């Protein structure tokens, strides 16, 4: 299966324009027609995009429930999850509606009200304690000289507006409440984010527009190195992570989103809304675990391309029209899907381009072939290892070079059944994929795969060590 990550705007356009506007008519037809060949996951980033609409009104709530139903139909509840505690990204099949309910319950910090953090303690035995705590904070002075707010420069007006209560009475309660309101506005009010960003860059003399740059990270690095920071883009981003995490090692998620946000902050296809920027950074991160990341948002499209290139992520970033073309070329026009697998392999060996000639650990010559069309809508590499006894081993595998080191059970099940339909019952009487049994074997790293003996040729579908992963191997005597 080919993994396709659709940005939320694509889901939205598909739902609302799938029968009236191109390229969404064609995209919807492709997703429906090739459902067996495409895996379209959802993530928390898709669901948090819907929370605001859900909370606005009864009409918004009904529309959100319809959106969730549409997401469920397209994704079949397959999702990619990032566990913040374990700092691990993994695949799952999880009810969209249940996941959305969980995110709704945890959406308290974005309200901008300090007391709402303790709302879960109301009407409990802790209610009186929290009220006493708030009363104490209201009497404790924060030791802030309120005259500084009177002399503040007009370009910092957004800060002055945010801390009005503190300027009147600098208690700890007012300081905390104003700080939470500022954080809320930073996420929800485009003007607040723009003001803070623009003032910061003006002060640092780093206000540049890199949208026309051919190498934006190189150009940003030159300006950073000539500034007071004296650092390249990578050094600046690494220093930012170090300051935030101190001695803790940042995860891949932390590093990716940090670089994405800094790229925006320093002038490359800037977003005016910080909350949108965060969501786009999350979408781009999850998209980096798939074969295609599809977005029609210009800012996301360009930033994702640059960050993927910076981290050497080979996920294809494309707009919906580009994806329709890519899909048409790689799957719709893929004549190999109708041919016997052995014949397809023979054609690859006779006519495909050899990417590299090298040697394995035992110094056997190795040829690696590039495959233009996905074989069985999955494999895109073929390797031939020539052994010293004149035998050979063919490896069909998927070369992703993205962030994914995991498999969806659905991918393994679909590929297994496609090969079983060609080769039949295997040497150990295993036929079609048995979902419950084989999913459990995969969880325990005990999956037996499939083994066929075809005219004295050993053919195996199995999990191999890196870089192969899920691989079809064919051992040839000559």
Helices and strands as residue ranges (DSSP letters): E 2-6, H 8-17, H 24-33, E 38-39, H 44-56, H 58-75, E 78-83, E 88-93, H 96-105, G 109-111, G 114-121, H 127-139, G 146-149, G 154-156, H 157-162, H 164-168, H 172-188, H 190-204, H 216-225, H 233-245, H 252-265, H 274-287, E 292-294, H 298-310, E 316-318, H 320-327, I 328-332, G 335-338, H 341-351, E 354-359, E 365-375, E 379-386, E 392-397, H 409-423, H 435-443, E 450-454, E 457-463, E 470-476
